Each structure stands twice: as C-alpha cells, then as structure tokens.
C-alpha cells in the first residue's frame, strides 16, 4: 500500500474532501496528515510517502513575497506557512510527485521565488468572480494551454471549475510555465518549465475535490497524480 502525505487533511469536511476525491479514483492508498505535527517529525514522516498534496487553506503571509505591509488584508497561519515551505523543499529534494491545490498552488509559487496578487477584486478587478460571497459553490471557466501537460491528460480546451480564492499568482516563478488561465488571464495552473531531472509536479488554483469531483478534469488530475505516486513507490522498491 502506498502512502500519500497531505499538508492538511484534518477531520473537517473541507479537508477530508481531498481524501474522498482521490479515493474515488483509487481507494487503496494510506495517508498522513502533517498539520499539527512539529516540523522535524513531519519531514521524517514525509520520507515514508510516495507523494505530497499541498492543500487549500488561508493566505500565505505576504512577508514571504516582500509585502509584509499588506498583512492586514490577509488571513494567515504562520505555522502552516513554515510547515509547507519545509515540506515542499523536502518533497522537491526527494523528487516526490507533488500536487498543489489553491493555497498549495500559491505557496509553491512563492517558495520558488514567485509572488501573489494580495486581493484579486481590489487589486486586479472582478471581470471574473473567483469566489462566492455565500455558501454556494462558484464556478468559472479555465482555458487550457494546448502545449501543456494538463491539456494532454484532459483533452479539452476549457472547463468550468470550482473557484474559492481571493488571491492568485501574480508573477510566476521562473522555473514554472502556466498551463491554464481564467478569462481574465489569471494563472490557474502551472507545471515545470524544464521537467528533466525533477519529480512530477502539477499545480492548480481551482478545487478539483469540490463539487462534482467525478468530472473528467478532476478525474484526469487525480488519476495522473496517483499513477505517478505508484510509479515512484515502485521505483523506490526496486
């Protein structure tokens, strides 16, 4: 049985959705929730994993991308920032398959030298609504780059996705290339610019685990990640 690490997969329903989504594709994996553990223990446990999912959650503290003065416009968890920066660094060093979702996509970009739009509506505009003002799920269209791996596995040019975020990638770290955009040109997904010699990586701004996670795009994302996890585990066992 393979083990997948999750930066946060606590008992709350919204965090358990990540497990439910991936187990709807393959129910046999075990998982470790890193949230709440001290950093050395989390990094030691990560060595037992064959993949890492960096999940959604609160804002990355803007001091990490040189905008500390904007902290009053953010809801942050300094412990989680520290935990996830450490997990990402370790995972990249181990070449673990890495799937980053929403906040995960944002902190991964920051960890590699990129930055973020602090508040989309205030700083970028609202031609596309990226989050709901009530409890209803918000959907918007994303357009896939036909040269990217996301298009290769999904085989469609556009999808409607579940969107719950007020921040987004502003400047993408130079080691990445975008693979999907919203209609307002906000970066919605990215991958390695030069993947040679690196572990598998897919980062998406939307929530494939929310709404109908049996849709073809969510299934394609989850299935490919799980395939890479099993391949990693198989390679390590040899």
Secondary structure, DSSP 4 states (H G I P E B T S, - for coil): --EEEES---SSHHHHHHHHHHHTT-TT-EEEE-TTS-HHHHHHHHTT-SEEEE---SBPPGGGGT-GGGGGG--B-HHHHHHHHHHHHHHHHHT-EEEEETHHHHHHHHHTT--EES-HHHHT-SSS--S-SSSSPPEEEEEE-TTSHHHHHH--SEEEEE---S-EESS--TTEEEEEEETT--EEEEEESS-TTS--EEEESS-TTSS-TTSHHHHHHHHHHHHHHHHHHHHHH-
